[in-house]
C-alpha cells in the first residue's frame, strides 16, 4: 500500500472513531439510555438530560481538539506536517 493510501486510511479510521464516539454520546446517552442515566444527578440535573442538552456539545468540542492533535501526529508520522 502506498504512503498516500496509508495516510488516508489512518485519517478515515480517526474520523470514524470520532463520529462513533459522538454518536454514542449524543444519540445513545441523550436518547436511547436517557431513562437509565436519569437516575444519576450531576449538579441537580438528571444525567440523561445533561447529556442531551450539554454533554454532546462538550464532547463535540473535545473531539475537535482530539482530532486536531491526532492529525498532527499523523502528519508528522507521514512527513506531511506544516511545521
Phi and psi in degrees as a GROMACS rama.xvg file:
@    title "Ramachandran Plot"
@    xaxis  label "Phi"
@    yaxis  label "Psi"
@TYPE xy
-74.6864  163.722  UNK-2
-60.5315  -38.6712  UNK-3
-63.1115  -43.3739  UNK-4
-67.3131  -39.2514  UNK-5
-62.8273  -43.8329  UNK-6
-61.879  -45.6501  UNK-7
-64.7868  -41.928  UNK-8
-65.1084  -39.6053  UNK-9
-63.6783  -40.4516  UNK-10
-63.3446  -45.3286  UNK-11
-63.0685  -38.8531  UNK-12
-63.7942  -40.5074  UNK-13
-65.6002  -43.6693  UNK-14
-63.2182  -43.3696  UNK-15
-62.577  -40.4159  UNK-16
-61.8533  -47.3451  UNK-17
-62.5849  -42.6382  UNK-18
-66.2923  -38.0889  UNK-19
-65.1229  -43.9538  UNK-20
-61.761  -45.8381  UNK-21
-64.1314  -39.4945  UNK-22
-63.0173  -45.714  UNK-23
-61.5721  -43.7211  UNK-24
-69.9366  -47.9186  UNK-25
-76.8979  -49.4109  UNK-26
-85.1298  -46.1305  UNK-27
-66.2611  -57.3535  UNK-28
-74.9154  -32.918  UNK-29
-85.0713  -20.9817  UNK-30
-127.405  -56.8523  UNK-31
-70.4892  -44.4645  UNK-32
-104.086  18.456  UNK-33
-61.8023  -39.0023  UNK-34
-65.2969  -41.6795  UNK-35
-68.0135  -38.6522  UNK-36
-76.0679  -22.3238  UNK-37
-68.4831  -11.8597  UNK-38
-72.744  -14.9138  UNK-39
-105.741  136.901  UNK-40
-116.683  139.723  UNK-41
-127.798  117.42  UNK-42
59.9933  31.2298  UNK-43
87.2272  -6.67397  UNK-44
-105.199  145.806  UNK-45
-67.4908  138.961  UNK-46
-62.7901  -39.009  UNK-47
-62.0813  -42.7822  UNK-48
-63.271  -42.4009  UNK-49
-61.3003  -44.8319  UNK-50
-62.5099  -39.4282  UNK-51
-67.6178  -34.5337  UNK-52
-94.9067  -41.0721  UNK-53
-120.923  -38.6778  UNK-54
-58.6071  -40.699  UNK-55
-69.1836  -32.741  UNK-56
-69.6643  -46.8625  UNK-57
-61.8776  -39.6788  UNK-58
-63.4392  -42.1721  UNK-59
-60.6381  -44.7467  UNK-60
-63.4272  -43.0588  UNK-61
-62.7253  -38.0935  UNK-62
-67.4473  -31.4676  UNK-63
-61.0437  -47.5387  UNK-64
-66.7482  -39.875  UNK-65
-60.9384  -46.6125  UNK-66
-62.5946  -44.2744  UNK-67
-61.8327  -41.572  UNK-68
-65.014  -48.3186  UNK-69
-65.6226  -35.0671  UNK-70
-67.6183  -34.6993  UNK-71
-60.9283  -41.7873  UNK-72
-64.2176  -45.4185  UNK-73
-63.0293  -41.5482  UNK-74
-59.7902  -44.1579  UNK-75
-67.0718  -38.8071  UNK-76
-62.4095  -38.7263  UNK-77
-97.4744  4.68671  UNK-78
73.0711  30.2834  UNK-79
-120.562  20.5924  UNK-80
-66.3437  150.917  UNK-81
-93.7868  12.3183  UNK-82
